[in-house]
Amino acid sequence: MNNKKLIIMPKRPKSDDGYKPFSIRIKEETVAKIEHISSQTGHSRNELIGLLLDYAIDRCEIEK
């Protein structure tokens, strides 16, 4: 009988890729606009939402 051991490494959490999944609620008309852009560009909705959020965050200004 072979005495080699089967070594099983712990499964890495999905969030180790630098992304954190979470859900949001948005208007249906916003979803439709994102889906339209997606169909025109070939980018997934997820990719587009990330791009749009990065764009908005970089240009956000908080007034005091």
N, C-alpha and C positions, 0 to 999 in steps of 0.2 A: 504494500500500500504506500502511496506517495504521501510524504509528511509535509509537503508544502502547504503553507497557510494561505487562506484567502484573506487578503487585507482589504477592508472596506473603509474608505475615508469618509469623514462626515460630509454630508451634503451641504454645499454652499448656499446660503440664502440668496434669493433672486436679487435682493437689493445690493449685493456686492458689486454690481455693475455700475454703480454710481447714480442709479435712478431710484426714486421712491414712488411706488404706485399709490395712488389715492383716487377716489372718485369725486366728481363734482356734478352739480346740477346746472345746466345751461338751457337757455331758451331754444325751442325747436327751430326758430328762424336762424339762430346762430349756428346750430348744427348743420342746417341746410347750406348756409354760406361756406362753412368749413368743408363739407362734402363736395360742394361745387369746385372749390379751389383744389381739393384733393384729386378730383377727376380730371382737372385741367393740367395739373402739374405732375401727377404720379406719386406725390408724397402721401404717406398715410395720414389719417386724422391726427394720430398721436404725434407724429413728426411736426405737423403744422401747428398744433397747439403749443408744443415746446418752442418752436420758432417765434410764434406770436407772443408768447409769454416773455421770452428772453428780450424781444424787441421792446415790449411795453415796460418791463422792469428796468431796462437800461435807460429809459426816457422818463421814468416816473419822478415826480418832484412832490415832496410833501410840504404843504404850507402850514405855518404855525400861527 
